[in-house]
Amino acid sequence: MSDDKIKIAVFVSGGGTNLQALIDKQKSGVITSGKISLVISNNPEAYALERAKKAGIKYAVVPRKECATQQEFEDKLNELLTENNIELIVLAGFMCILSESFTSKYPKRIINIHPSLIPSFCGKGYYGLNVHKAALSYGVKITGATVHYVNEIPDGGEIIMQKAVAVEDGDTPEVLQKRVMVNAEWIILPQAVEKVCKLLLMCN
């Protein structure tokens, strides 16, 4: 059997807690079929870049606001992905919507983590704390996280993995967000990455 691993790029915009979960699970042997080769952020201030640096992972910044058009932004992303022979893209708190012309280049090679049980509380406008605010105002008793393939519809791609988390009395959006991260996101994202990498190795 070949020792080749799927080369992964992780796209981030903020603190990078999901990136850290991936780095940790790569070290502990949950992710063995892929390797994080590149971290890309649209935000030069993202703490996620510090996490990449500490882990010795190559990183790059492509600020969306410095690009005149979406096309220019995505061309720069594509250039980095090609240069680094990236085979799988993981969106881990990436706050930029990617166009159909970008996503169609990587069918079943882009995955995203979303902090709800899709199809609840997903799509345009549902990101970050907004998702947990909506779940609490609706009064759901169970929420969770979903890892899915990315296509041209925000949060619209095929589901790879889900994990449920209980909503508790007195939860604030911040408390619920943390519980969903710890009990769902940080568990299923590395598992889903390994699952998809294995599938890609079989296809290579």
C-alpha positions as CSV (number, residue, x, y, z in Angstrom):
1,M,0.0,0.0,0.0
2,S,1.2,3.5,-0.9
3,D,2.2,5.9,1.9
4,D,0.7,8.8,-0.1
5,K,-1.7,11.0,1.9
6,I,-4.3,13.4,0.5
7,K,-3.0,17.0,0.7
8,I,-5.5,19.1,2.6
9,A,-6.0,22.9,2.6
10,V,-8.0,24.4,5.5
11,F,-9.7,27.7,4.8
12,V,-10.2,29.8,8.0
13,S,-11.3,33.3,8.9
14,G,-11.1,33.6,12.7
15,G,-9.9,31.8,15.9
16,G,-9.3,28.5,14.2
17,T,-10.7,26.2,16.9
18,N,-11.8,23.6,14.3
19,L,-8.3,23.9,12.6
20,Q,-6.8,23.1,16.0
21,A,-9.1,20.1,16.4
22,L,-7.8,18.9,13.0
23,I,-4.2,19.5,13.9
24,D,-4.6,17.6,17.2
25,K,-6.4,14.7,15.6
26,Q,-3.8,14.4,12.9
27,K,-1.2,14.2,15.7
28,S,-3.2,11.6,17.7
29,G,-3.8,9.4,14.6
30,V,-7.5,10.0,13.9
31,I,-6.5,11.5,10.6
32,T,-4.0,9.1,8.9
33,S,-5.1,9.2,5.2
34,G,-4.6,13.0,4.8
35,K,-2.2,15.7,5.8
36,I,-2.8,19.4,6.4
37,S,-0.4,21.0,3.9
38,L,-1.8,24.5,3.7
39,V,-3.9,27.0,5.7
40,I,-5.5,29.9,3.9
41,S,-7.3,32.8,5.5
42,N,-9.1,35.8,4.1
43,N,-8.3,37.7,7.3
44,P,-4.7,38.6,8.1
45,E,-5.7,39.0,11.8
46,A,-7.1,35.5,12.1
47,Y,-5.6,33.7,15.2
48,A,-5.9,30.5,13.1
49,L,-2.8,31.6,11.3
50,E,-0.9,31.6,14.6
51,R,-2.1,28.0,15.1
52,A,-0.8,27.0,11.7
53,K,2.5,28.7,12.4
54,K,2.9,26.9,15.8
55,A,2.1,23.5,14.1
56,G,4.7,24.2,11.3
57,I,2.0,24.3,8.6
58,K,2.4,26.5,5.6
59,Y,-0.1,29.3,5.5
60,A,-1.2,32.2,3.2
61,V,-3.5,35.2,3.4
62,V,-5.8,36.3,0.6
63,P,-7.8,39.3,1.8
64,R,-11.1,39.4,0.0
65,K,-11.4,43.2,0.4
66,E,-8.1,43.7,-1.5
67,C,-9.5,41.9,-4.5
68,A,-11.6,43.9,-7.0
69,T,-13.9,41.0,-7.8
70,Q,-14.9,37.6,-6.5
71,Q,-13.2,36.2,-9.6
72,E,-9.9,37.8,-8.7
73,F,-10.2,36.4,-5.1
74,E,-11.0,32.9,-6.3
75,D,-8.2,33.0,-8.9
76,K,-5.7,33.7,-6.1
77,L,-7.1,30.8,-4.1
78,N,-6.9,28.5,-7.1
79,E,-3.3,29.5,-7.7
80,L,-2.3,28.6,-4.1
81,L,-4.2,25.3,-4.3
82,T,-2.6,24.3,-7.6
83,E,0.9,25.4,-6.4
84,N,0.5,23.2,-3.4
85,N,-1.1,20.2,-5.1
86,I,-4.1,20.4,-2.8
87,E,-6.6,17.5,-3.2
88,L,-9.2,18.4,-0.5
89,I,-10.4,21.7,0.9
90,V,-11.8,21.9,4.4
91,L,-13.8,25.1,5.3
92,A,-13.4,25.5,9.0
93,G,-15.1,28.8,9.9
94,F,-14.4,30.4,6.5
95,M,-16.6,33.5,6.3
96,C,-16.6,33.9,2.5
97,I,-19.1,32.4,0.2
98,L,-17.5,30.6,-2.8
99,S,-19.0,30.9,-6.2
100,E,-20.3,28.0,-8.4
101,S,-17.4,28.5,-10.8
102,F,-15.0,27.8,-7.9
103,T,-17.0,24.9,-6.2
104,S,-17.6,23.1,-9.5
105,K,-13.8,22.8,-10.0
106,Y,-13.6,20.6,-6.9
107,P,-16.6,18.2,-6.9
108,K,-16.7,16.2,-3.6
109,R,-13.4,17.8,-2.7
110,I,-14.7,20.7,-0.5
111,I,-16.2,20.0,2.8
112,N,-17.7,22.3,5.5
113,I,-18.6,22.2,9.1
114,H,-21.9,23.8,10.1
115,P,-23.1,24.3,13.7
116,S,-26.6,22.9,13.4
117,L,-28.3,19.7,12.2
118,I,-28.9,20.6,8.5
119,P,-31.6,21.2,7.2
120,S,-32.3,23.2,10.3
121,F,-30.8,26.7,10.7
122,C,-28.7,26.7,7.6
123,G,-28.2,28.7,4.4
124,K,-27.7,32.4,3.8
125,G,-27.2,34.4,7.0
126,Y,-26.9,31.3,9.3
127,Y,-23.3,31.4,10.5
128,G,-21.5,31.7,13.9
129,L,-23.7,32.8,16.8
130,N,-26.6,33.6,14.5
131,V,-27.2,29.8,14.2
132,H,-27.4,29.3,18.0
133,K,-29.5,32.4,18.5
134,A,-32.0,31.0,16.0
135,A,-32.0,27.6,17.6
136,L,-32.7,29.1,21.0
137,S,-35.4,31.5,19.8
138,Y,-37.1,28.6,18.1
139,G,-37.0,26.5,21.3
140,V,-35.4,23.3,19.8
141,K,-34.3,20.7,22.4
142,I,-31.7,19.1,20.2
143,T,-29.2,20.8,18.0
144,G,-25.7,19.7,16.8
145,A,-23.3,20.0,13.9
146,T,-23.1,18.8,10.3
147,V,-20.2,18.1,8.0
148,H,-21.3,18.3,4.4
149,Y,-19.9,18.5,0.9
150,V,-19.9,22.0,-0.5
151,N,-21.7,22.9,-3.7
152,E,-23.1,26.2,-5.2
153,I,-25.9,26.4,-2.6
154,P,-24.8,27.6,0.9
155,D,-25.0,24.6,3.2
156,G,-26.8,22.7,0.4
157,G,-24.3,19.8,-0.3
158,E,-24.7,16.2,0.6
159,I,-24.3,15.4,4.3
160,I,-21.3,13.4,5.3
161,M,-21.7,13.2,9.1
162,Q,-23.9,14.7,11.9
163,K,-23.8,14.7,15.7
164,A,-26.6,15.8,18.0
165,V,-26.2,17.9,21.1
166,A,-28.8,18.6,23.8
167,V,-30.0,22.2,24.4
168,E,-30.2,22.9,28.1
169,D,-32.4,25.3,30.1
170,G,-30.7,28.6,30.5
171,D,-28.4,28.2,27.5
172,T,-27.1,31.4,26.0
173,P,-26.0,31.4,22.3
174,E,-22.3,31.5,23.6
175,V,-22.8,28.6,26.0
176,L,-24.6,26.6,23.3
177,Q,-21.9,27.4,20.7
178,K,-19.2,26.1,23.0
179,R,-21.1,22.9,23.8
180,V,-21.7,22.2,20.1
181,M,-18.0,22.8,19.3
182,V,-16.7,20.5,22.0
183,N,-19.3,17.8,21.8
184,A,-19.9,17.7,18.0
185,E,-17.8,19.9,15.7
186,W,-14.3,19.0,17.1
187,I,-15.3,15.3,17.0
188,I,-17.0,14.8,13.6
189,L,-14.9,17.2,11.5
190,P,-11.7,15.2,11.9
191,Q,-13.7,11.9,11.5
192,A,-15.3,13.2,8.3
193,V,-11.9,14.5,6.9
194,E,-10.4,11.0,7.5
195,K,-13.5,9.4,5.8
196,V,-13.3,11.6,2.7
197,C,-9.5,11.3,2.4
198,K,-9.9,7.5,2.5
199,L,-12.5,7.7,-0.3
200,L,-10.2,10.0,-2.4
201,L,-7.2,7.6,-1.9
202,M,-9.4,4.8,-3.3
203,C,-10.2,6.9,-6.3
204,N,-6.6,8.0,-7.0
